[in-house]
Structures are given as structure tokens and as C-alpha cells.
Amino acid sequence: MEFDISPLIVSVKTTLAATLITFVLGLLAAYWMAGYRKKLKGLIDGIFILPMVLPPTVVGFLLLILVGRRGPVGRILQYFDTNIIFSWSATVIAAVVVSFPMMYKTAKGAFEQIDQNILFAARTLGVPEWKVFLKVSIPLAWPGIVAGGILAFARALGEFGATMMLAGNIPGRTQTIPMAIYFAVEGGNENLAYLWVALIMIISFLVIFIMNYWLEYQQKFIRGRRGC
């Protein structure tokens, strides 16, 4: 049985890139929404978490409409002679969209648990908002932020439906581990499918283990600080 390692490489590259983008976008969106008090909050929050409840194929279809040649983004990209469909960039975009709600929701919950009096005190002392964000909010919400990043990583790693719709299954280019599993089964190569399933289960288990270890460590650290 010839073993092609490219799905692992594509998956790792895609997941790392998507997690980095999701981490930054989700963090900023979560902080903004945690302090947002206008009437549209429920609507905006619903839009942000919508990819989490929609079937991945629906998400992929909507992305296809958006960035396809006839879509608004696709038409703009044509002026720069750029096409996203069936490219590695498409795998990253699909992974970002489906993993964003994980990062956003977890980080937003962490920000909302911060004592607002601490933030008000910092602002009263004349601390700029960007410093309040970096020096006060992030350190206090860090355990939840890290947990959101790990969950986003796991979701991006396992993405299949939206990637299939937007990026296709091109070996060495857009074929991720979930894609390799699906087409190995379709092609009757169960041994290869078993191998990829075992590998992605190991990676997923390690991600869960790291998250649980991190949360346990943070709880012990917080209890230790309170004890002092």
C-alpha cells in the first residue's frame, strides 16, 4: 500500500493558518461584542455563530456563492486575475468560517465574566482602550481565550463539508485528512482509511488532552492566587 503523506501536510498547514486567523478575528469580535449594548447585538451575535449550527455543506455553498466567479468577492478578485475556488486558500477560508464560532463564543464568554468594575477603573485612570484590551481584559480572560483557540483548532482540523464544496479534493493541494478518509472509503481502500482515522483520532485526543490540562492548570493557579 503506497502511503501519501500530503493530506497530513495540507491539514496541518490549513489548520495552523486557519487557527491563527480565527484566533485574531474571534478575539477582536468577542471583545467588541462583550461590550456592545445596542439593539442589534442579538442579530450580530446570531450571524457570528450561524456557521456553527448550519450544515457544513450549506456553509460551503454560501461561500461558493460569495467568492465564486459570479459572486461579489469573486468578481472583485477577477480584476486581480485571482481565483480562490479549488485552491489551498479555499481550504483555509472554509476552515476559518466553520471554526470562527468556537473561538468567538468561548472568548466572548470569558470576556463577559470579567468584573466590569476593573475595566471601568482602568478607563477612569485614563488608560487607553487598546491598553485595557491588551493589559487587563486579555490576561483576565486568558484561560477561556486559550480554550477557544484549541476548540477552533480541533474544528478546523476536522472540517470536511465546506472544504469539499469550496476547495474540492485535489491531492497535494486541497486534500485534507477528512477528505482522504472519505475518498479512501469510496475507493474501497479501507486500510488507508483506517490509518487516516487512527491518525486524526490521535491528533484530536492530544488536542483535548492539552485543553483539559490547560484548564486544570489554570484552575489550580487561580486557587493558589486566592489562597495567597
N, C-alpha and C positions, 0 to 999 in steps of 0.2 A: 504493500500500500504506500503510494507516494504521498508524503505529507508536505503540504504547502503552508508555510508559517505566515503568509501575508495577511490572512484575516486577523491574526493576533496583532500584527504591527498596525494595521489600519484601525483596529478597535482601540488600541492604546493611544495612538495619535489623535483619533477623533474624540475619545473620551476625555483626554487631558485638555485638549483645546476647548471642547465644549464646557468642561467644568470650570476652566479659568474664566471664560466669557460669562457663564451663568453666575459664577460667584460674584463678579463685579456688578453685573446688571441686577441680579437678585438682591444684593446687599443695598444698593442705592435705592431700588424700588421699595424694598421693605422699610428702610429708614424713612423715606418720604411718606409712605402710606401710614406708618405708625403715628406720624404727627399730623396727618391730613384729617381735617374735621369738616369738610364741606359735604354737601348733599350727594355729590357724585361718588363718594367713597365706595359705597356698595357696588356700584356699576363698574368702577375701575378695578376693584378687588376681584370681582367676578371675571372680568376679562383676563386678568393676570393668572388666575387659577384654572381657566377654562381648558387649557390643554391637558390638565390632569384628569378631567372627567370625560373628555371626548375620546372616542376610539382613535388609536394612533393612525389608522388609515384615513380617517376624516381629517386629522391634523395634517397629514401628508398631502391630501387632496387640496386643502385650503392653501398650503404653502405652494403647491404646484400652480394654483391659480394666481397666487401673488407674485411669484418670481419666474413663472414661465414666460415664454416669448411674448405671449399676448397679455400678460399681467402687467400691472403698473410698474412694479420694480423691474420686471424683465424688459420692458420697453426702454426704460432708462439705461439699463446695462447694455442694450444693443448698441447704443451710441458709443460705448467704450469697447465695442467688439468683445463683450464678455458674456459667457453663458454659464449659469450656475448648475442647471439641471444635469444630472448624471456626472457630477464632479465630486471630488473629495470635499469641497466647500459645502456641497449639499448635505453630506453626511453630518458635518459639524452643525449646520443650521438646524437640521431636523433634531439632532441631539440636544441642542440648546433650547429649542422651543418646548420639547417634552420634559426636560429636566428643570427648566426655569421655575415652575410652580413649587417644586420641592424646596429649592433654595429660598425662594421668596416667602413662602408660608412659614417655614421654620424660623427664618431670620426675623420676620415680622413679629412672630410670637415672642421671640427673645427680646426684641426692642420694646414691645408693649409691656413687658414685665419689669422694665426699669422704673425705679421710683422717679416720677416726673419732677419731684422737688429738687432732686440732684441736678437735673438738666436746667431747671429754672434758675437755680442758684448760680450755675456756671454762666448762664446768659446774663444774669443780673450783674455779675462781676465784670462783664464786658468781654467775655470770651467769644471770639468769632464762631459762627455756626459750624464752619468746617473743622475747627478745633474741638468743638463739642462732640461732633461726629467721630473724629479720629481718637481723641484723647479720653472721652468719657463714655460715649454710647457703645463703641465697639468693644473696649475692654470689659464692660459690664455684661454685654450680650454675647461675648466670645464663645462660650460653650454651645449655645444654640446656633451661632453662625457656623461653627465648625461642623456640627451635626448636619446642618442644612447642606453644606458643601459635600459631605460624604454621601448623603442621600442623593444629591444631584449627580454625583459621580456614578453611583450604582444604577441610577435610572438611565443615564446616558450610555452606560456600558451595555445595558440590556435592550436598548431601543431597536425596534425592527420595522413596525408598520409604516411610520412616517418616512424612515430611511428608504424603504422599498419603493414608496411612491415617488420620492423626490430624487433619490440618487441611484436607484436601480441596484443591480448585482454585478458589478464589474470586478473580477478577480484582480487583486493587487492595487485596486484604486478605490472602490467603494464597498467591497465585500467585507463586512464585519463578521464577528463570530456568530451572532444570531443568524445572519444571512447564510453563513457557511453551514450551520446546523440544518436550517430549513432545506437548502438545496442538496445537502448530503442525504437527507431522508427522502426527498423527492427522487433522487437519483438511485436509491436503493443501496447507498453506501452507509450502512448502519454503524460499522466500526468507526468510520471517520466521525459520524455524528456523535457516537459515544465519547470519543476523545475530546471533541469540542465542548460537549455538555459538561464533562468532568472538569475541563479547564476553566470554563466560565463559572461553574459552581465553586471551585476553589477560590477564584478571584472574588466572587461575591461574598463568600464566607469570610474571607480576610477583611473585606471592607466592613462587614457587620461587626466582626471582632474588634477592629480598630475603633469603630464608633462607640461600641459598648465600653471598651477600655477607656476611651477618652471621657465619656460621660461619668463613669465611675471615678476616674481620677479627679475630675472637676468637682464632683460632689464631696470627695474626701478633702480636697483643697479648701473648698468653701467652709466645710465643717471645722477644719483646722483654723481657718482665719477667724471664724466666730468664736472658737474656743479661746483664742488669744484675747 
